[in-house]
Amino acid sequence: MRLSYPTNIKVVKVPCTGRVDVLTMLKAFEAGADGIYVAGCLEGECHFLKGNLRARKRVNYLKTLLAELGIEPERAAIYNLSSAQGQRFAQIAEEMTGIVRALGPSPIRKHNAEETPAGAQA
Amino acid sequence: MIVGNRKSLEEILELVKPYKKILLLGCRECITVCAAGGEREVGVLASELKIARKKDGEEIEIKEFTLERQCDVEYIEQIKPFIDEYEAVVSMACGAGINYTADCFPKNIVLPAINTTFLGVTLEQGVWSERCQGCGECILHLTGGVCPVARCAKSLFNGPCGGSAKGVCEVDKDTDCAWQLIVDRLKAQGKLENYEKIIEIKDWSTSRDGGPRRRIREDLRITS
């Protein structure tokens, strides 16, 4: 397919999105990421039955923590797609990059200009 | 187990405002099981505090440390070698643990990150419910194992009251009427005659009315 997607996205591989913990995502923000998104399997198609459903709950919880911190909750998201949907993967990457770019750099980098912008994806 | 809730980030940030170097102290007992102050929650709070400080262009140094228990001096002593390197300790234990850590290190500032709420059980992953109020005189043998002190909103000893409707307490639609539970349980056990017995006025001196309580077993003491 030779699809391209924004180069600022760093992919973090996990065996299942059920492995993604709130702390894992929070650490990305702590390290200066402008946004993160979890790309899980389609709902109902988790090999481990509920991994992607649990990940969704955790992303929602992360959003409440971000709101408490005064960071836009839109900087975190979860998408569901199958491994055969390369096109959708590239599309989501563009979409999320657009959302985060519109929000601007993470408020935590405001005072730490020397840090390089980073994105993280699981 | 003892169940607690973490204080809001806003409140904790206010508590640690004057400090740049803190020791964040978790506990591996009850507060870990109720997902409020174990190693994971210590990690999350540390990360939140660092993000909040970075956002304001400030720094905070945090040492994350989780003790086996904060209610036994043998474990609390483990922080002795380094506690003085920190301006304050933020304890994520239950109230007992926070008290004892502060008692063991009276010169150090110990701040609470947890609101201790009740003695309870895990109904399901992520749901905890109150079961005991530590009144000091158990009557569960009379009530089919359902505590009217902890589970009846009015702590009635001869219920139910008029606020019980279809097995639900008037206080909250998600709260079962404890006396309905007691009657149902006794009926199922064929012990309904227990319900006929009037439970007499309770002597609350075994509860908080007698001030802070202590339990001593002389045969176990090694210091006297």
HADDOCK unambig.tbl for C-alpha pairs under 7 A between the chains (distance, minus, plus):
assign (segid A and resid 23 and name CA) (segid B and resid 43 and name CA) 6.87 0.50 0.50
assign (segid A and resid 23 and name CA) (segid B and resid 44 and name CA) 5.47 0.50 0.50
assign (segid A and resid 26 and name CA) (segid B and resid 47 and name CA) 6.67 0.50 0.50
assign (segid A and resid 27 and name CA) (segid B and resid 47 and name CA) 6.58 0.50 0.50
assign (segid A and resid 30 and name CA) (segid B and resid 47 and name CA) 6.54 0.50 0.50
assign (segid A and resid 30 and name CA) (segid B and resid 50 and name CA) 6.99 0.50 0.50
assign (segid A and resid 30 and name CA) (segid B and resid 51 and name CA) 5.37 0.50 0.50
assign (segid A and resid 68 and name CA) (segid B and resid 9 and name CA) 6.92 0.50 0.50
assign (segid A and resid 69 and name CA) (segid B and resid 52 and name CA) 6.07 0.50 0.50
assign (segid A and resid 107 and name CA) (segid B and resid 55 and name CA) 5.75 0.50 0.50
assign (segid A and resid 108 and name CA) (segid B and resid 51 and name CA) 6.48 0.50 0.50
assign (segid A and resid 108 and name CA) (segid B and resid 54 and name CA) 5.33 0.50 0.50
assign (segid A and resid 108 and name CA) (segid B and resid 55 and name CA) 3.95 0.50 0.50
assign (segid A and resid 110 and name CA) (segid B and resid 55 and name CA) 6.96 0.50 0.50
assign (segid A and resid 111 and name CA) (segid B and resid 55 and name CA) 6.96 0.50 0.50
assign (segid A and resid 111 and name CA) (segid B and resid 57 and name CA) 4.81 0.50 0.50
